[in-house]
């Protein structure tokens, strides 16, 4: 097993996560989500069709 390949993949994964975090920055605030209850309500709406 080549350890260098593992490090490169790990760095690529970390870079992808940072890119996604940057893209989603402010998205929750723009949707009016400011608490765990708001997140749960959104999950319920998407998963079960319940309105918020």
Secondary structure, DSSP 8 states (H G I E B T S, - for coil): --HHHHHHHHHHHHHHHHHHHHHHTTHHHHTT--SHHHHHHHHHHHHH----
